[in-house]
């Protein structure tokens, strides 16, 4: 048997003998490596995902409290905007400049917690959820009439929705057990037909549903006219529900039939809508640009012009996401620093564990020296032992990072609507793992020196 094989056997037996200390040191290395890899991998991926999610719009108009809130609500569906914009104001903005396109949106309804955006058909042809990548349909088409709905890829997969199904939307954006928010009101008298399923875009729009503005206006106009005293729909008893969410035409008709018995419903046609009933919550704007260019000198001019209107909030999505990333970046580096501290602590743990072990193994070291092992060979054994701890910890940490990255990306997609890739950057993995191994090797120097200097004669005396 070669010396190298004998040395590795000695090292492995030593690690097994003090399994608890070895496990603690290895665990600390693994945790530190996993933290660093997850943070470093997701930091840039999240930044790119936010920037990608703004699509190809130049300006976003809303009545939210701040431009950043407007972007998070209007493009990432963080919350439903609280304040509406009148249709008169929309027409004023649309007619105030020759936009390349001007798309109205309204948020406020939901389907099992997934946001519902009411908009115009131009949303699918002009707006690109990811710049350079327009919407594509995996099945069906865009809505063409009232009470038709297009479903994002994530919603369709989660709820097993298919073209031709009937679903019931609800007022509010919570996550109740029924169609909409907890305590919300289902629009049971107006079931929607699924006419299209979108292909995945890797953006927040995958977890949304899309319908036309007129349908939404009609539903909310009928509710307001039913309750002229000013009580909101959410304060009224919800319509009777079947055993599950209405997903077929029969379920939708049954729910509507029950609702008709409960209320003398005031049906409203599109022609009956009043100006104050035509409300939206956002406007997506794009300035005309030269082919192949995404910038224009008019962006800043129109931004300044619209900002003078105190009744609206105007945001440049790319600029707001840049500010958000700057804020997150400061916090991000704090977590990276914490992970580095944990890695240094793991190196100190390795050193202390091996120093303690070396005090108990001086007789073993002395016997090795008598059997012909040189002082440098004993030194190398100690260094190999600490390096092996670092290597095993780095391997486990990389595996944990892959799992942690998957968990983080899943939570971001579900809670924020930001889709990021959870893959660990191979270059970062190599650098972090190599750093962990080097630190573990350095941590073994002090115990190795103590082993190197072990006096042979004193530790070979007979035990009393």
C-alpha positions as CSV (number, residue, x, y, z in Angstrom):
1,X,0.0,0.0,0.0
2,X,1.4,3.4,-0.9
3,X,2.1,6.1,1.6
4,X,-0.6,8.3,0.1
5,X,-3.2,5.6,0.5
6,X,-2.0,5.0,4.1
7,X,-2.1,8.7,4.9
8,X,-5.7,9.0,3.5
9,X,-6.8,6.0,5.7
10,X,-5.3,7.7,8.7
11,X,-7.1,11.0,7.9
12,X,-10.5,9.3,7.4
13,X,-10.2,7.3,10.6
14,X,-9.3,10.5,12.4
15,X,-12.4,12.3,11.0
16,X,-14.7,9.4,12.0
17,X,-13.2,9.2,15.5
18,X,-14.3,12.8,16.2
19,X,-17.5,12.7,14.1
20,X,-19.4,15.3,16.1
21,X,-16.7,18.0,15.8
22,X,-16.1,17.1,12.2
23,X,-19.9,17.4,11.4
24,X,-20.2,20.8,13.1
25,X,-17.2,22.2,11.2
26,X,-18.4,20.7,7.9
27,X,-21.9,22.1,8.5
28,X,-20.6,25.6,9.1
29,X,-18.6,25.5,5.9
30,X,-21.6,24.2,4.0
31,X,-24.0,26.9,5.3
32,X,-21.5,29.6,4.5
33,X,-20.9,28.4,1.0
34,X,-24.6,27.9,0.3
35,X,-25.4,31.4,1.6
36,X,-22.7,33.0,-0.6
37,X,-23.7,31.1,-3.7
38,X,-27.4,31.8,-3.4
39,X,-26.9,35.5,-2.7
40,X,-24.4,36.0,-5.4
41,X,-26.4,34.1,-8.0
42,X,-29.8,35.7,-7.2
43,X,-28.4,39.2,-6.8
44,X,-27.7,39.7,-10.5
45,X,-30.5,37.4,-11.7
46,X,-33.1,39.4,-9.7
47,X,-31.8,42.7,-11.1
48,X,-32.1,41.4,-14.6
49,X,-35.6,40.0,-14.0
50,X,-36.9,43.3,-12.7
51,X,-35.4,45.2,-15.6
52,X,-36.7,42.7,-18.1
53,X,-40.2,42.7,-16.5
54,X,-40.8,46.4,-17.4
55,X,-41.3,45.4,-21.0
56,X,-41.1,47.9,-23.8
57,X,-43.0,50.9,-22.3
58,X,-41.4,54.3,-21.8
59,X,-43.9,55.8,-19.3
60,X,-46.4,54.5,-16.9
61,X,-49.3,56.8,-15.7
62,X,-51.3,56.0,-12.6
63,X,-52.8,57.7,-9.5
64,X,-50.6,55.8,-7.0
65,X,-48.7,57.5,-4.3
66,X,-45.2,57.3,-5.9
67,X,-43.6,56.3,-9.2
68,X,-42.0,53.2,-7.7
69,X,-45.3,52.0,-6.2
70,X,-46.9,52.6,-9.6
71,X,-44.4,50.4,-11.3
72,X,-44.6,47.6,-8.8
73,X,-48.4,47.7,-8.9
74,X,-48.9,48.3,-12.6
75,X,-46.3,45.9,-14.0
76,X,-45.5,43.4,-11.2
77,X,-49.0,43.2,-9.7
78,X,-47.8,43.8,-6.2
79,X,-51.1,45.3,-5.2
80,X,-54.2,46.7,-6.9
81,X,-53.9,50.5,-7.3
82,X,-56.1,52.2,-4.8
83,X,-57.0,55.3,-6.8
84,X,-58.6,55.3,-10.3
85,X,-58.1,57.5,-13.4
86,X,-61.2,58.7,-15.2
87,X,-61.7,57.8,-18.9
88,X,-61.9,61.6,-19.6
89,X,-58.3,61.9,-18.3
90,X,-57.2,59.0,-20.3
91,X,-58.6,60.5,-23.5
92,X,-56.9,63.8,-22.6
93,X,-53.5,62.1,-22.3
94,X,-54.0,60.0,-25.4
95,X,-54.9,63.0,-27.5
96,X,-52.1,65.2,-26.0
97,X,-49.2,63.6,-27.9
98,X,-48.8,61.3,-31.0
99,X,-47.8,58.3,-29.0
100,X,-46.7,55.1,-30.7
101,X,-49.3,53.5,-28.5
102,X,-51.3,54.3,-25.4
103,X,-52.9,51.4,-23.6
104,X,-55.4,51.7,-20.7
105,X,-55.3,49.1,-17.9
106,X,-57.5,48.4,-14.8
107,X,-56.5,46.2,-11.8
108,X,-58.7,45.3,-8.9
109,X,-60.3,41.9,-9.6
110,X,-58.8,38.5,-9.1
111,X,-59.1,34.8,-9.7
112,X,-58.0,32.6,-6.8
113,X,-55.6,35.3,-5.8
114,X,-54.2,35.8,-9.3
115,X,-54.6,39.4,-10.5
116,X,-56.9,40.2,-13.4
117,X,-56.0,43.1,-15.7
118,X,-58.7,44.7,-17.8
119,X,-57.2,46.3,-20.9
120,X,-57.6,46.7,-24.7
121,X,-56.7,44.1,-27.4
122,X,-53.7,46.3,-28.3
123,X,-52.1,45.1,-25.1
124,X,-51.3,41.7,-26.8
125,X,-50.0,43.2,-30.1
126,X,-48.2,46.4,-29.0
127,X,-47.0,45.7,-25.5
128,X,-44.1,43.3,-25.1
129,X,-43.8,41.7,-21.6
130,X,-40.1,41.3,-22.2
131,X,-38.5,43.8,-24.5
132,X,-38.1,42.2,-27.9
133,X,-40.3,39.2,-27.1
134,X,-44.0,39.8,-27.8
135,X,-46.9,37.7,-26.3
136,X,-47.4,34.3,-27.9
137,X,-50.4,32.1,-27.5
138,X,-50.0,28.4,-26.7
139,X,-53.7,27.9,-27.3
140,X,-56.6,30.1,-28.4
141,X,-56.6,33.8,-29.1
142,X,-56.9,37.3,-27.6
143,X,-60.2,38.4,-26.3
144,X,-62.5,39.9,-29.0
145,X,-65.8,40.4,-27.1
146,X,-67.0,41.2,-23.6
147,X,-66.7,38.5,-20.9
148,X,-63.8,36.7,-22.6
149,X,-60.6,36.2,-20.7
150,X,-57.0,35.3,-21.6
151,X,-55.0,33.4,-19.0
152,X,-51.3,33.7,-18.2
153,X,-49.2,30.5,-18.4
154,X,-48.6,30.1,-14.7
155,X,-52.3,30.6,-13.8
156,X,-53.4,28.1,-16.5
157,X,-50.9,25.5,-15.2
158,X,-51.8,26.1,-11.5
159,X,-55.6,25.9,-12.1
160,X,-55.6,23.5,-15.0
161,X,-57.5,26.0,-17.1
162,X,-58.3,25.2,-20.8
163,X,-59.8,27.2,-23.7
164,X,-63.6,27.0,-23.6
165,X,-63.9,26.8,-19.8
166,X,-66.1,29.2,-17.9
167,X,-64.7,30.9,-14.7
168,X,-66.0,33.4,-12.2
169,X,-63.8,36.4,-11.3
170,X,-64.0,38.3,-8.0
171,X,-63.7,41.8,-6.7
172,X,-60.5,42.3,-4.6
173,X,-57.0,40.7,-4.8
174,X,-56.7,38.5,-1.7
175,X,-56.3,34.7,-1.5
176,X,-59.5,33.3,-0.3
177,X,-60.7,29.8,-0.7
178,X,-63.1,30.9,-3.4
179,X,-62.6,32.9,-6.6
180,X,-61.3,36.0,-5.0
181,X,-60.3,37.9,-1.9
182,X,-61.2,36.9,1.6
183,X,-64.5,38.6,2.2
184,X,-64.6,39.6,-1.4
185,X,-67.5,39.5,-3.8
186,X,-67.7,37.1,-6.7
187,X,-69.0,38.3,-10.0
188,X,-71.1,35.2,-10.2
189,X,-73.7,36.6,-12.6
190,X,-71.1,37.2,-15.3
191,X,-69.0,34.1,-15.9
192,X,-66.1,34.6,-18.3
193,X,-65.1,32.2,-21.1
194,X,-61.4,31.3,-21.4
195,X,-60.5,32.1,-25.0
196,X,-56.7,32.0,-24.9
197,X,-53.7,30.6,-23.0
198,X,-50.4,32.6,-23.2
199,X,-47.0,31.0,-23.5
200,X,-44.6,31.6,-20.6
201,X,-42.8,34.9,-20.8
202,X,-40.6,34.7,-17.7
203,X,-42.3,37.9,-16.3
204,X,-45.0,38.7,-13.8
205,X,-47.6,38.6,-16.5
206,X,-47.5,34.8,-16.4
207,X,-49.5,34.8,-13.2
208,X,-52.2,37.2,-14.4
209,X,-55.4,37.0,-16.4
210,X,-56.5,39.5,-19.0
211,X,-60.0,40.7,-20.1
212,X,-61.5,43.7,-21.8
213,X,-62.4,47.0,-20.1
214,X,-66.0,47.1,-21.0
215,X,-66.7,43.8,-19.2
216,X,-65.2,45.2,-16.0
217,X,-67.0,48.5,-16.3
218,X,-70.3,46.7,-16.8
219,X,-69.8,44.5,-13.7
220,X,-68.9,47.3,-11.4
221,X,-71.6,49.6,-12.8
222,X,-74.2,47.0,-12.1
223,X,-72.9,46.5,-8.5
224,X,-72.9,50.3,-7.9
225,X,-76.4,50.7,-9.2
226,X,-77.7,47.7,-7.1
227,X,-76.3,49.5,-4.0
228,X,-76.8,53.2,-4.6
229,X,-76.4,54.0,-0.9
230,X,-72.6,53.7,-1.5
231,X,-72.0,50.3,0.1
232,X,-69.3,48.5,-1.8
233,X,-69.6,45.1,-3.2
234,X,-67.2,43.7,-0.7
235,X,-69.6,44.7,2.1
236,X,-72.4,42.7,0.7
237,X,-72.9,39.0,1.2
238,X,-71.1,36.9,-1.4
239,X,-73.2,35.1,-3.9
240,X,-74.0,31.5,-3.1
241,X,-71.2,29.2,-4.1
242,X,-71.2,25.6,-5.4
243,X,-68.8,23.0,-4.1
244,X,-65.9,24.6,-6.0
245,X,-64.9,27.5,-8.2
246,X,-67.1,27.6,-11.3
247,X,-65.0,26.3,-14.1
248,X,-67.7,25.1,-16.5
249,X,-70.6,26.8,-18.2
250,X,-73.1,24.8,-16.0
251,X,-71.4,26.0,-12.9
252,X,-71.4,29.6,-14.1
253,X,-75.1,29.4,-15.1
254,X,-76.0,27.8,-11.7
255,X,-74.2,30.5,-9.8
256,X,-75.8,33.3,-11.9
257,X,-79.2,31.7,-11.4
258,X,-78.8,31.7,-7.6
259,X,-77.7,35.3,-7.7
260,X,-80.7,36.3,-9.7
261,X,-83.0,34.9,-7.0
262,X,-81.1,36.8,-4.4
263,X,-81.2,40.2,-6.2
264,X,-83.3,42.0,-8.7
265,X,-80.2,42.5,-10.9
266,X,-79.8,45.8,-12.8
267,X,-78.3,44.7,-16.1
268,X,-76.2,47.4,-17.9
269,X,-75.2,47.5,-21.5
270,X,-72.1,49.2,-22.9
271,X,-74.2,52.1,-24.3
272,X,-75.6,52.7,-20.8
273,X,-72.3,53.3,-19.1
274,X,-71.8,56.7,-17.7
275,X,-68.5,58.6,-17.8
276,X,-67.9,58.2,-14.1
277,X,-68.3,54.4,-14.4
278,X,-65.5,54.2,-17.0
279,X,-62.5,54.0,-14.7
280,X,-59.0,52.7,-15.2
281,X,-55.9,52.4,-12.9
282,X,-53.0,52.8,-15.3
283,X,-51.9,53.9,-18.7
284,X,-49.0,52.3,-20.6
285,X,-47.2,54.7,-23.0
286,X,-44.6,54.4,-25.6
287,X,-42.9,57.3,-27.5
288,X,-42.3,56.9,-31.2
289,X,-38.7,55.9,-31.9
290,X,-36.6,55.1,-34.9
291,X,-36.5,51.5,-36.1
292,X,-34.0,49.5,-34.0
293,X,-33.9,52.2,-31.2
294,X,-35.5,52.2,-27.8
295,X,-34.8,55.8,-26.9
296,X,-36.1,59.1,-27.9
297,X,-35.4,62.7,-26.9
298,X,-39.2,63.1,-26.5
299,X,-39.3,60.8,-23.4
300,X,-37.9,63.3,-21.0
301,X,-40.0,66.1,-22.5
302,X,-43.3,64.2,-22.2
303,X,-42.3,62.9,-18.7
304,X,-41.9,66.5,-17.6
305,X,-45.1,67.7,-19.3
306,X,-47.2,64.9,-17.7
307,X,-45.7,65.4,-14.2
308,X,-47.2,68.9,-14.1
309,X,-50.6,67.3,-13.7
310,X,-50.9,66.8,-10.0
311,X,-53.8,64.4,-10.3
312,X,-51.6,61.7,-11.8
313,X,-48.3,60.0,-11.0
314,X,-45.9,59.5,-13.9
315,X,-43.1,56.9,-13.8
316,X,-40.2,55.8,-16.1
317,X,-40.1,52.1,-15.3
318,X,-36.5,51.5,-16.1
319,X,-35.4,54.5,-13.9
320,X,-37.6,53.3,-11.0
321,X,-36.3,49.7,-11.2
322,X,-32.7,51.1,-11.2
323,X,-33.5,53.0,-7.9
324,X,-35.1,49.9,-6.4
325,X,-32.0,47.8,-7.3
326,X,-29.8,50.5,-5.7
327,X,-31.8,50.2,-2.5
328,X,-31.8,46.5,-2.5
329,X,-28.1,46.4,-3.4
330,X,-27.1,48.0,-0.1
331,X,-29.0,45.4,1.9
332,X,-27.8,42.7,-0.4
333,X,-24.1,43.4,0.4
334,X,-24.9,43.2,4.1
335,X,-26.1,39.6,3.7
336,X,-23.0,38.8,1.6
337,X,-20.8,40.2,4.4
338,X,-22.7,38.1,6.9
339,X,-22.1,35.0,4.8
340,X,-18.4,35.8,4.6
341,X,-18.3,36.1,8.4
342,X,-20.0,32.7,8.7
343,X,-17.3,31.3,6.4
344,X,-14.6,32.8,8.5
345,X,-16.2,31.4,11.6
346,X,-16.3,27.9,10.0
347,X,-12.5,28.2,9.4
348,X,-12.0,29.1,13.1
349,X,-14.2,26.2,14.1
350,X,-12.1,23.8,12.0
351,X,-8.9,25.2,13.7
352,X,-10.2,24.9,17.2
353,X,-11.6,21.4,16.6
354,X,-8.3,20.2,15.3
355,X,-6.2,21.9,18.0
356,X,-8.4,20.2,20.6
357,X,-8.1,16.9,18.7
358,X,-4.3,17.2,18.4
359,X,-3.9,17.5,22.1
360,X,-5.5,14.1,22.5
361,X,-3.6,12.6,19.7
362,X,0.0,13.5,20.6
363,X,0.8,9.9,21.5
364,X,-0.6,8.7,18.1
365,X,1.6,11.3,16.3
366,X,4.7,10.2,18.3
367,X,4.1,6.6,17.3
368,X,3.8,7.6,13.6
369,X,7.2,9.4,14.0
370,X,8.8,6.3,15.5
371,X,7.4,4.2,12.6
372,X,9.2,6.4,10.1
373,X,6.9,9.2,9.4
374,X,8.8,12.5,9.0
375,X,7.8,15.7,10.7
376,X,6.7,17.1,7.3
377,X,4.5,14.1,6.7
378,X,2.8,14.6,10.0
379,X,2.3,18.3,9.1
380,X,0.8,17.3,5.8
381,X,-1.6,14.9,7.5
382,X,-3.0,17.7,9.6
383,X,-3.3,20.0,6.6
384,X,-5.0,17.3,4.5
385,X,-7.5,16.7,7.3
386,X,-8.6,20.3,7.5
387,X,-8.6,20.6,3.7
388,X,-10.9,17.6,3.4
389,X,-13.4,19.1,5.9
390,X,-13.4,22.3,3.7
391,X,-13.9,20.2,0.5
392,X,-16.8,18.2,1.9
393,X,-18.4,21.3,3.3
394,X,-18.1,23.1,0.0
395,X,-19.7,20.2,-1.9
396,X,-22.6,20.0,0.5
397,X,-22.9,23.8,0.4
398,X,-23.1,23.8,-3.4
399,X,-26.0,21.2,-3.2
400,X,-27.8,23.4,-0.6
401,X,-27.3,26.4,-2.9
402,X,-29.1,24.7,-5.7
403,X,-32.0,23.8,-3.5
404,X,-32.0,27.3,-1.9
405,X,-31.9,29.0,-5.3
406,X,-35.0,27.0,-6.3
407,X,-36.9,27.9,-3.1
408,X,-36.0,31.6,-3.5
409,X,-37.0,31.8,-7.2
410,X,-40.3,30.0,-6.4
411,X,-41.1,32.5,-3.6
412,X,-40.2,35.5,-5.8
413,X,-42.4,34.2,-8.6
414,X,-45.4,33.5,-6.2
415,X,-45.1,36.5,-3.9
416,X,-43.7,39.3,-6.1
417,X,-44.2,38.0,-9.6
418,X,-40.5,38.3,-10.5
419,X,-39.2,35.3,-12.4
420,X,-35.5,34.7,-12.0
421,X,-33.3,31.8,-12.9
422,X,-32.3,29.7,-9.9
423,X,-29.2,28.2,-11.5
424,X,-25.9,28.6,-9.6
425,X,-23.3,30.4,-11.6
426,X,-20.5,27.8,-12.2
427,X,-17.7,30.4,-12.0
428,X,-19.1,31.7,-8.7
429,X,-19.4,28.2,-7.4
430,X,-15.8,27.4,-8.3
431,X,-14.5,30.6,-6.7
432,X,-16.5,30.3,-3.5
433,X,-15.7,26.5,-3.1
434,X,-12.0,27.2,-3.7
435,X,-12.1,30.0,-1.2
436,X,-13.7,27.7,1.4
437,X,-11.1,25.0,0.8
438,X,-8.2,27.5,1.0
439,X,-9.6,28.9,4.3
440,X,-10.0,25.4,5.7
441,X,-6.4,24.6,4.7
442,X,-5.2,27.8,6.4
443,X,-7.2,26.9,9.5
444,X,-5.2,23.6,9.7
445,X,-1.8,25.3,9.8
446,X,-1.8,25.9,13.6
447,X,-2.8,22.3,14.5
448,X,-0.3,21.1,11.9
449,X,2.5,23.0,13.4
450,X,1.6,21.6,16.9
451,X,1.7,18.1,15.4
452,X,5.0,18.9,13.7
453,X,6.5,19.9,17.0
454,X,5.3,17.0,19.0
455,X,8.2,15.6,21.2
456,X,8.6,11.9,20.5
457,X,10.2,10.8,23.7
458,X,7.9,12.5,26.1
459,X,4.7,11.1,24.5
460,X,6.1,7.6,24.2
461,X,6.6,7.2,28.0
462,X,4.6,4.3,29.6
463,X,1.2,5.5,30.8
464,X,0.9,5.4,34.6
